[in-house]
Amino acid sequence: YEPRGVNGQSHKVLKYLTLGTVRRNEVIVTSSVIACEAAKVMCALFLLAKAGSLNFLYKEWTLVGSLTSSGLPAAIYALQNSLLQISYRNLDSLTFSMLNQTKLLFTALFTYLILRQKQSFQQIGALLLLIIAAVLLSLGESSGKGSSGNDPDQILFQGIIPVLVASVLSGMASALCQWASQVKKRPSYLMTIEMSVVGCMCLLASTYKSPDGEAIRRHGFFYGWTAITWIPVISNAVGGILVGLVTAYAGGVRKGFVIVSALLVTAMLQFLFDGKPPSQFCLLALPLVISSISIYQKYPYRIKKKEL
């Protein structure tokens, strides 16, 4: 299961950079999302089989329990992934990565509303820093001064707004997944399979009248794919497993350093592959994003002990 909590998804930085490069022109968005979900299912099945729990879960699995725990988050994530695919094409890698970090804010909000999970004062301050960074990036890109060089209206309505809406959906789905895992005690790998299958069904249903569905029927499912296209598909599936291992064995604080390092690596790789340095707005927002994530990881909420 790909961790979707307040701290998750640092593994996607490489995917952002690669997807932004290989999908801007020909690859059909829906086909790439379905391929990513199918890769997650195969990875989760392999790990369940290796752990020897596949037969037990098969006997205990029920349709009602699956829909209750994973159905709604899966549908939300399917919509979120489609919005992210649109943003990939209209924002540069670093801007997209930092704007996408606003999911931290919305995840914190929904985890409080659904699970009553509180935030420390330092974490609230970190979230405010993140909002400031997102505003800086939005102003820079929508004014045409960002590094992507596209039409300002296209950047705003097909780049910034989709990724921000996707962040809201991510926060909602993250809280629902956390509720299913902690309250309903749903196995994490089983949730990965259920959510990916439901997500694929939603996407396939959407192809009935969507432009992507028409493109798939006309050109084929793998139209525009190359060997490079498989890199983000595989990294997305494997990356979710790796983040889960980091969280389990290294802890949230060390994973915070991974998130910060990943943003810096994104900036470096964008310069190496695209040949364009980050914009002034990105340079202003980057330290805010780094500081907010670091503070959020370092100062978790602690329940005060009552004095006797």
C-alpha positions in Angstrom: 0.0 0.0 0.0 1.3 3.4 -0.9 1.4 5.5 2.2 -1.0 8.4 1.9 -0.7 10.0 5.3 0.4 13.4 6.3 4.1 12.5 5.7 3.8 10.4 2.5 4.6 10.4 -1.2 8.2 11.5 -1.2 9.0 8.7 -3.6 7.0 10.5 -6.3 9.6 13.2 -7.0 11.4 11.0 -9.6 8.0 10.1 -11.1 7.1 13.8 -11.4 10.2 14.6 -13.3 10.0 11.6 -15.6 6.3 11.9 -16.3 6.6 15.5 -17.0 9.2 14.7 -19.7 7.7 11.6 -21.4 4.0 12.4 -21.3 3.7 16.0 -22.6 2.9 15.0 -26.1 1.6 11.6 -27.2 1.1 9.2 -24.3 -2.6 8.9 -23.4 -3.2 10.0 -19.8 -5.7 7.3 -18.9 -3.5 4.5 -20.2 -0.5 5.6 -18.1 -2.6 5.9 -14.9 -4.2 2.4 -15.5 -0.7 1.0 -16.1 0.6 2.5 -12.8 -2.3 1.0 -10.9 -1.8 -2.4 -12.5 1.9 -2.3 -11.5 0.9 -1.6 -7.9 -1.5 -4.6 -7.9 1.3 -6.9 -9.1 3.8 -5.6 -6.5 1.3 -6.0 -3.7 0.3 -9.5 -4.8 3.9 -10.5 -4.9 4.6 -9.2 -1.4 1.5 -10.9 0.0 2.4 -14.2 -1.6 6.0 -13.9 -0.3 4.7 -13.2 3.2 2.4 -16.3 3.0 -0.8 -14.4 3.8 -2.4 -14.4 0.4 -4.5 -17.5 1.0 -5.7 -16.2 4.4 -6.7 -12.8 3.0 -8.5 -14.6 0.2 -10.7 -16.5 2.7 -11.4 -13.5 4.9 -12.1 -11.0 2.1 -15.6 -9.7 1.6 -17.1 -7.4 -1.0 -18.9 -5.2 1.6 -15.7 -4.8 3.7 -13.7 -3.9 0.6 -16.1 -1.2 -0.6 -16.5 0.2 2.9 -12.7 0.5 3.5 -11.3 1.1 0.0 -14.0 2.0 -2.4 -14.4 5.7 -1.7 -10.7 6.4 -1.3 -10.0 4.6 -4.6 -12.5 6.6 -6.5 -11.1 9.8 -5.1 -7.5 8.8 -5.9 -8.6 7.9 -9.5 -9.8 11.5 -10.0 -6.8 12.9 -8.2 -4.4 11.0 -10.5 -6.1 12.2 -13.6 -5.8 15.8 -12.4 -2.1 15.3 -11.6 -1.6 14.0 -15.1 -3.0 17.2 -16.5 -0.7 19.3 -14.3 2.4 17.3 -15.4 2.0 18.7 -18.9 1.7 22.4 -17.9 4.1 22.9 -14.9 7.8 22.3 -14.6 9.0 19.5 -12.3 10.1 21.7 -9.4 7.0 23.9 -9.3 4.8 20.9 -9.6 6.6 19.1 -6.8 6.4 22.0 -4.4 2.8 22.8 -5.2 1.9 19.2 -4.6 3.3 19.4 -1.1 0.1 21.4 -0.2 -1.4 18.0 0.3 0.2 18.1 3.7 -2.1 21.0 4.7 -5.3 19.2 3.5 -4.3 15.9 4.9 -3.7 17.5 8.3 -7.2 19.1 8.0 -9.0 15.9 7.1 -7.2 13.8 9.6 -8.4 16.2 12.3 -12.0 16.2 11.0 -12.1 12.4 10.6 -9.7 11.0 13.2 -9.4 14.0 15.5 -5.6 14.0 15.1 -4.3 17.3 16.3 -1.3 19.4 15.2 1.3 21.1 17.4 1.8 24.9 17.2 5.0 24.3 15.3 3.3 22.1 12.8 0.6 24.7 12.3 3.3 27.3 11.6 4.9 24.9 9.2 1.6 24.5 7.3 1.4 28.3 7.1 4.9 28.4 5.5 3.7 25.9 3.0 0.7 28.0 2.1 3.0 31.0 1.5 5.2 29.0 -0.7 2.2 27.8 -2.7 1.0 31.4 -3.1 4.4 32.5 -4.4 4.5 29.7 -6.9 0.9 30.4 -8.1 1.7 34.1 -8.5 4.9 33.4 -10.4 3.3 30.9 -12.8 0.0 32.7 -13.4 1.8 36.0 -14.2 3.9 34.3 -16.9 7.1 34.7 -15.0 7.5 31.1 -14.0 10.0 28.8 -15.6 7.6 26.8 -17.7 7.2 29.4 -20.4 3.6 28.4 -21.4 0.5 30.6 -21.7 -0.4 32.1 -18.3 -4.1 31.1 -18.5 -3.2 27.6 -19.5 -0.7 27.4 -16.6 -3.3 28.6 -14.1 -6.3 26.5 -15.3 -4.5 23.4 -16.5 -1.6 23.4 -14.2 -2.0 25.2 -10.9 -5.7 24.6 -10.2 -5.7 20.9 -11.1 -2.8 20.2 -8.8 -4.3 22.1 -5.9 -7.7 20.3 -6.3 -5.7 17.1 -6.4 -4.1 18.0 -3.1 -7.5 18.5 -1.5 -8.6 15.1 -2.8 -5.4 13.6 -1.6 -5.9 14.9 1.9 -9.4 13.5 2.0 -8.4 10.1 0.7 -5.4 10.0 3.0 -7.5 10.5 6.1 -10.0 7.8 4.9 -7.2 5.4 4.3 -5.7 6.1 7.7 -9.1 5.5 9.2 -9.5 2.2 7.4 -6.0 1.1 8.5 -6.1 2.2 12.1 -9.9 1.8 13.0 -11.0 -0.9 10.6 -7.6 -2.7 10.8 -7.4 -3.2 7.1 -4.1 -4.8 5.9 -2.1 -2.3 3.9 -1.2 -4.4 0.9 -4.8 -5.6 0.6 -5.9 -1.9 0.5 -3.4 -1.3 -2.3 -5.0 -4.0 -4.4 -8.5 -3.0 -3.7 -7.9 0.7 -4.3 -6.0 0.1 -7.5 -8.7 -2.3 -8.9 -11.5 0.1 -8.1 -9.5 3.0 -9.5 -8.9 1.2 -12.7 -12.6 0.4 -13.0 -13.5 4.1 -12.5 -11.0 5.1 -15.2 -12.2 2.4 -17.6 -15.8 3.6 -17.1 -14.7 7.2 -17.8 -13.3 6.2 -21.2 -16.8 5.5 -22.6 -17.2 9.1 -23.6 -13.9 10.8 -22.7 -11.4 12.1 -25.2 -8.9 9.6 -23.8 -11.3 6.8 -24.4 -11.7 7.9 -28.0 -7.9 8.1 -28.4 -7.5 4.6 -27.0 -10.1 3.1 -29.3 -8.5 4.9 -32.3 -4.8 4.5 -31.6 -4.6 1.6 -29.1 -3.9 1.5 -25.3 -0.1 1.9 -25.6 -0.1 4.6 -28.2 3.0 6.8 -27.8 4.6 4.5 -25.3 8.4 3.9 -25.3 10.8 2.1 -23.0 11.3 5.3 -21.1 7.5 5.5 -20.4 7.8 2.4 -18.2 10.2 4.1 -15.8 7.6 6.2 -13.9 5.1 3.3 -14.0 7.5 1.0 -12.3 9.0 3.6 -9.9 5.5 4.6 -8.9 4.6 1.0 -7.8 8.0 0.2 -6.2 8.3 3.6 -4.6 5.1 3.2 -2.6 6.6 0.0 -1.1 9.9 1.7 -0.3 8.3 4.6 1.4 6.4 2.2 3.6 9.6 0.5 4.6 11.3 3.8 5.4 8.4 4.8 7.6 8.4 1.5 9.4 12.1 1.1 10.0 13.6 4.6 9.9 10.7 6.7 11.3 9.0 9.9 10.3 11.9 12.3 11.1 14.4 10.6 8.8 11.8 10.4 6.1 11.4 14.1 6.4 15.1 14.5 5.4 14.3 12.2 2.4 11.5 14.5 1.3 13.7 17.6 1.6 16.6 15.9 -0.3 14.1 14.8 -3.0 13.1 18.4 -3.7 16.7 19.4 -4.0 17.4 16.5 -6.3 14.4 17.5 -8.4 15.8 21.0 -8.9 19.1 19.6 -9.9 17.7 17.1 -12.3 15.4 19.7 -13.9 18.4 21.9 -14.6 20.4 18.9 -16.0 17.6 17.5 -18.2 15.6 20.6 -19.2 18.6 23.0 -19.2 16.7 25.8 -17.4 17.3 27.0 -13.9 14.5 27.4 -11.3 12.6 30.8 -11.5 13.0 33.5 -8.9 9.6 32.4 -7.4 10.8 28.8 -7.1 14.0 30.0 -5.4 12.0 32.0 -2.9 9.5 29.1 -2.3 12.0 26.3 -2.1 13.5 27.2 1.3 9.9 27.8 2.7 8.9 24.3 1.5 12.1 22.8 3.0 11.6 24.6 6.3 7.9 23.7 6.6 8.5 20.0 6.0 11.5 19.9 8.4 9.6 21.7 11.1 6.5 19.5 10.6 8.5 16.3 11.0 10.6 17.6 14.0 7.8 18.9 16.2 4.9 16.4 16.3 1.9 17.0 18.5 2.4 15.5 22.0 -0.3 14.9 24.6 0.4 16.8 27.8 0.5 14.6 30.9 -2.0 15.6 33.5 -0.4 16.8 36.7 -1.2 14.7 39.8 
